[in-house]
Amino acid sequence: MGLALIFDMDGVLIDSNPLHREAWAAFNLRYGLETTEAMQEQMYGKRNDEIVRNFFGAELPAEEVEARGAAKERLYREMLADGIEQFLVAGVRDFLERHQKSPMALATNAEPLNVDFVLDRAGLRKYFRAVVDGHQVERPKPFPDIYLRAAERLGAKPRECVVFEDSHSGVEAAREAGMQVIGLCTTHVNLQGTALNIDNFLNGKLAEWLEAQERAL
């Protein structure tokens, strides 16, 4: 079958984290909450319910957690709507096109409505044989469940999978799943535990590395 390629979304397909930061800061102000840099760092790679509880307190009722998370994401989609193409990570569309015969999946902690919005508005859905979000597994990243589910749906063994990630929790999840990881330096300058770190999909080392992995299977 060859290599199976599994992609996170935010920070990998789309460099959306700066917009998420802006949206969280604006949303939190509705409740009189100033968003510090430390708070922003807490949100990378996490599911929305975790972020809301981190920001507003673990005692917040579940229905209020869901409501606040949904309201923030509506704000984010409004901010993204007219400029999604400019937020795509450089080279990602051509990369997906070149590898469209490979089994590819999306595995993300992002909210399902955001996943649908990005894949459909950017025209990327056609490349992915499987789409798994953090609500389809009991434990989100940094646990390996989401990547194991994606591999299962692709019919691939973990050792045949290469994951593209931008967050520490995502790298941890992929490694715990027994997969190799390519780090996208959109969110963090240097991700530990990756086989290769790249700024974007235009990096020439990426093709060389993938070819070497194909030969090694």
Secondary structure, 3 states (H helix, E strand, C coil): CCCEEEECCECCCECCHHHHHHHHHHHHHCCCCCCCHHHHHHHCCCCHHHHHHHHHCCCCCHHHHHHHHHHHHHHHHHHHHHHHHHHECCCHHHHHHHCCCCCEEEEECCCHHHHHHHHHHCCCHHHCCEEEEHHHCCCCCCCCHHHHHHHHHHCCCHHHEEEEECCHHHHHHHHHCCCEEEEECCCCCCCCCCCEEECCCCCHHHHHHHHHHHHHC
